[in-house]
Amino acid sequence: MDPNIHEIVRQVFAETRSIENALHFMTNSIAADPLVESGVGGARSGKGMWSRRNKQYKPPEFTAPHGTSIDDQPSAAKRRKLDSNALESINVEKLLSPTTRKTPAATSTEATDKVLGTVDAILQKALEVVWLTSNAPALKHPMPFNPVRNLIELQRLEIKAEGGKLLKYVLRAIDVVKGNGRMVGCRIVDFFFERTFLMQCDWFANDKSAPSRTIPLSEYTNTIGLFHEVILRSDPDFTLEETEQFLQSCLVEIRKKVEQDAATEAIGQDEEHLDQSIVIEETVVSESEIEEVAVPWWT
């Protein structure tokens, strides 16, 4: 895995943000111009231009309203001041903030916002895939426990994790992991549970009358709380409910992977059995042909 992959994805996010800023600037520049909004101070002769080459916005030329003398027109210095005030009034970050009150110009760009929001979501998902395919972070110190392999080890971990007794030792072992809560969870879950053990778990308890009862992971609240506290160190906004949802998704995905692997293995065995059947059939036919040829003609 390329160690610079996180930086590459971050640069893609930055490029997306620069495109978004340019679109907002082009859409709202005329609406924010005080000379256009004023009916007596003057008017613009045409629209402004956005220079792709210089990446700058060129305001349109000022023309005096009908019946106004040259002396009534603002000076060049005053026009430059008006132009600068018009450009300074466009705050792109406020336009992008979800709590900002929408203006008519901002409302007209809702479709653009939705598209760019979708791009951000896709890039965020791609970043999750990058982290999922990477290796687990290196430990600064040994973990105070081994990954859980069976029910007895889970019960022991539940007792040790009561009251946050293990938290400082786990935080000392696992360094801060970059990414949001789900990314962090994907990278540290192998420090807590072996995947073969997760195959034996469900989130809730099965019916006791069922012949094979799985382990209800949701009942081990101390262990789940410890896992959540480790995620909080990297993502303080990640809630306990989101941590529980993440662990549930882990149980679902590990089952899917096992079923897919089993289906693939079954297909391979069927193909191998078919190949062996063809070989055996050809061998039987060949032996019968040899016996038929070996029978004397006088018998």
Buried (B, 14 or more C-beta within 10 A) or exposed (E): EEEEBBEEBEEEBEEBBEEBBBBBBEBBBBBBBEBBEEEEBBBBEEEBEBEEEEEEBEBBEBEBEEEEEEEEBBEEEEBEEBBEEBBEEBEBEEBBEEEEEEBEBBEEBEEBBEEBEEBBEEBBEEBBEBBEEBEEBEEEEEBBBEBBEEEEBBBEBBEBBEEEEBBEBBBBBBBEBBBBBBBBBBBBBEBBBBBEBBEBBBBEBEEEEEEEEBBEBBEBEBBBBBBBBBBBBBBEEBEBEBBBEBBBBBBEEBBEEBEEEEEEEEEEEEEEEEEEEEEEEEEEEEEEEEEEEEEEEEE
